[in-house]
Amino acid sequence: MFKLTSVAFIIASICSISTAQASEPIEVIKPAVITEPEKVELGKMLFFEPRLSMSGFISCNSCHNLSLGGVDALPTSIGHEWQEGPINSPTVLNADYMLAQFWDGRAANLKEQAAGPIDNPKEMGYTHELAVGTIASMPGYVERFKAIYGSEEVNIDRITDAIAVFEKTLVTPNSPFDKYLEGDKKAITADAQAGYQLFKDKGCVACHNGPAVGGTMYMKMGLVKPFHTDNPAVGRKGVTGKEADKFVFKVPTLRNIELTYPYFHDGSVWTLEEAVNTMADIQLGQEMSEKETKQMVDFLKSLTGEQPQIMLPILPPSNENTPRPVPFK
């Protein structure tokens, strides 16, 4: 039932898109507008803060490396005590455009997502209480919390709020494709333009649309044909408990996709060419020619935007009141 319903939805979406030629299914990414620079700076410090983990080694940037397109370039992430993560780390770039966070959408927003890894024993391996105590032990942080929030209180709500505000600035505007959408028809190659037309004609835009070219809906992985994987993730079923949601995942953003390999929730595919052909096969029941694949890949590469230019923060020193890291048993 789910498969038939989803196929019908895709067909209806394609028809809807094709009848709205006045507007493109993909929207331009705008530069971040920063209204709270002090909070952004605090959030950046906390994003790079390894002492939010039990080991004193893992930070948000460990799995969402801003030097690597906001990912860790691994099939699944490495967590506390070298534990293998359960799923591929999605990019943090343009994440604020997502309808929810995590592959299964279990976090409603960036703030809620930021709290998850801290007390996950397979990720940062800490607790919220210990994380709060660690940050509160350092006067350099306490002064910033007081200046921003009006009191010296450090709590997990404020920690995750600051991280989320920083992450909202991690957008990637001015890609060649954005410039193309804005009227510069020479901003992308003829092959990339042909690839974009294929992207629309074959129905990819039914799921990959909006400013982030994805992230606006959930869809089953293996809609037309089964997707074979050893990864145990069940997708939205783990959140809703519904059998119909098995293997249903948030549609990922295609922004900066050439930087965010390996692909899919299991990180099993390392090249865009293979990713394009796999998705055409299992999601659309179509076969791509070698020329079409090249054109589609050229289009996808044109979605790489300007990367955030981040100056690494200088973090406050630990002191006798700061909990000691426990990197090993």
N, C-alpha and C positions, 0 to 999 in steps of 0.2 A: 504493500500500500504506500509506504513512504517513497519508494523509488518512483512509482507512477505519479504520485503527487508532485514530487520534486521535478521530474522531467516536464510535467505540465507547467509548473511554475517557471522553469527556465524558458520554455517556449514562449509563454506569455510575456516574460520579461524582455526577451529579444524583440518580440513584436512591438512592445511598448517603446523600447529604445529606438527601433527603426522608424517609428512614426514621429519621433521627436527630433528631427534632423536639425532643428534650430539650436539645440543645445547638445553639447558633447556629454557622453556618459562619464567621462573623467574630468575632474575639476582641477584647477590650478592650486598648488600648495602655496599658502601665503607665509611670509616671514613671521616669526614670533613677535608679538607685542608684549613687552615686559613692563608691567605696572608695579611690581613689587621686587625691585632688584635685590634688596637685602635678604628677602626670603628665598629668592632664587639662589643666591650665593650660599646660604645655609643649606638649602637642599642639595646643591652641588657637593658641598663638603660631606654631607651624610651619604650621598650616592657613592662617593669614593672612600667612605669610611670602613676599613676592614675590621675595626673593633666592634662593629655591630654583629660580628660572627663569633662563635665560640672559639675558633682557631685564631682569631685576630688576623686572618689572612684573606678571607673572602668578603668582597664588597659587592654592591649592586653591579659595579662595572666589571666584575669578574665574568659574569654571564652575559652582560649587556655592554660589551666593550665598545666604547665610543671611537676607538681607533680601527674597529673592524665592522663598521656599519651597524653597531648596536647589538651585535651577537657575539658568541664565542667561537664560531666557526668549527663546532664539534657536532657530531650527530646528536648526542645528548650531553648535558652539562656535567661538570665534575663538582660534587658537593662536599660537605664536611667529611673529613677522614677518607677522602678520595672515593666517595660513593658515586656510583653511576646514577645520573639523573633519569627520570622516567620519560622525558620528552625533549624534543628539540627546543632550544631557547629562542623565542620570537624576538624580533628586533624591538628596541625601545624607541627607535626613531619614528616619529609621526604616530606614536601609540595613542595619543590623545584623540585621534580620529576614529579609534575602534569603538564599536558598540559596547564592548566589554573587554576585560583583560584575561589573559591565559588562553590557551587553545580551546578549553572547554567553557570559557566565559564565566567562570565561577566568581570572579571579582568584577563588581559593577564599574569600577573606575580605577584610575592610577593610584589614588590614595589607598584604596582597599588592597590593590595588588602589592603595593610596597610592603605591607605588613606581613604578607604570606611567607616569603622566603626566610625572614629573620628567625621565626620559630619553627621552621620546617627542619626536622632532624636530618633530612637528606640534602638540605641546601646549606643554610648558614649555621644551622645546628644550635642556635641560641634560644632564649626565651624573650618575650617582650619585656618582662620585668628586669632581666639582666641587661638587656640592651638599654633600657631607660636609665638604669643605675650607672652604666658605663658612661653614657653621654653626660649625665648629671654630675659625674665626678670631676669633670673638667671645667674650670672657670671660664675658659675661652668659649665654650659652647653655651654655658649658662648666661653669660653676658649677651650673647646673640639672641637667645630665646627671650630674654627679658625685653630687649630692644624691639623685637619683632612682634611678640605676643602679649606684651604688657605685664608679664610677671616672670619670675625665675623658674616656674614649674616646667619640668621636662617630662613629657609623657608620650606614649606611642602615637596618640592622635596628632600631636604637633610634629613629631618626627616624620611620620608618613605624609602629613600635609606639606611639609617643606620639600620632601623628596618629590612628591607629585607636582608641585609648582615648578620645580627645576625641570622635571621630565617633560612638562608641557612646552618648554622652550626648545626641545630637541626636534625641530622640524627641518626639512631639507628642501627649501624652495629653489627656484631658478634652474630646474633641470632643463636639458635641451627640449624635452617634450613640453614642459610648461611654456617655454618661449615659443614653441610651435603653436600651442593653443592660444597664445596671446597675439598671434598674427605673423610671427617670423617663420615663414614656410621653408626657409633654408636652415633652420636650426637643427633639423634632423635629416638624415639621408633619405633618398628615394626608397631604399629598402626598408628603412624604419617606418616610413609612411605607409608602404605596402603592408608591413607587418601590423600596423595599427588597424588598417582596414580589415585584414584577416581576423584580428582580435575581435572586431565588432561582428564581422560576417559569420564567424564560426560560433559565436555565442559566449565567448569568454567574459564579455562585459556584463552578462546577466548576474554574475557573482562578483566580478572584479570591477567595481565602479566607484565613483565618488572621489574626493581629494586624495585618499590614500590608495586608490585603485584596489580596494578590498576592505575588509574589516567591518562591513556594514550588515552582514548577515551570517547565518550558520548554514553549512551544507554538508551532506554526507560525503565522506571520502570513499570513492568507489561507487558512484551513482549508477553508472551503466554497467560497468564490469567491476568485480571485486578488486580491492587493493590489497595485495599480499604483503604482509609485514610481520616481523617478530615482535614489534612493539606492543606492549599490553594495554596501551591507552584506549579507553572506550569512548572518549569524547563526552558529549553532553549527557549521555546516559549516566555518567558518574555524578552529575549535578541534579538531574531531574528524576532519575530512577526509571525512566521510560525506555522500553525496549526499542521504540521507534527512533530514539536518539542515539542508538549505538553507532559509533564511528562518525557521528556528526560533529564537526569542528567549526570553529570560527574561520571564515575565509581570510587568509592572511593578506596583508598589504603586499603589493608588488613594487612599491617605491623602494629604490636602491636594491632591487632584487639581485643584481649582479654581485653585490657585496655580501649578501646574507646567506650564502651556502653553508652547509648542505641543506637541501630542501625537504619539505613536507614535515609533518609532525614527528616522524621517526628519523629525520635526518639521513635518509637512505640514498638520496640522489645528490650528486656533486656538480652536475653541469646543467646549465639552462636548457641545452638542447634536449637532454633526456627528460627534464622536468616538463618541457613543453609537450613532447610526444606522449609522455605518460598521462598528463592531464587530458589531452585531446582524446586519448584512447578510453580511459576509465570514466571520465566525466561526461564526455560528449559523444563517444562512440564514433570518432572520426580518425582518419589517418592523415598525417601531415607528410607532404613531399619534402625532400631535402631543401628545396628552394624556399618553401613556405616556412620551414623550421628556422632557416637562417633569417628570413625577414622578420619573423616573430621575435627571435632573440635580439635582433637589432633594435626593434621597437622597445623591448623590455629594458635594454641597456640605456635607452634614452630617458628612462625614468629615474636615473641616478641624479640626485640633486646636490646642492652645496651642503657639505657636511658641517655639523656644528663645530665651531672653532673654540675649543675648550682649553683654558689655562688651568692646569692642575692646581687644586687648592692646597694651601698649607694648613694642615690639621693641628689642633691643639695637642700638646704633649700629655701623655698619661702621667699619673702621679701615684702616691701611696694609696689613694682611695679608689683608684681605677682597678676593676677586676682584671686579674692576669689572664692572658690568653691560654687556651688549652688546645694546642694544635695536634697533639698526639695523645693516645690513651696512656 
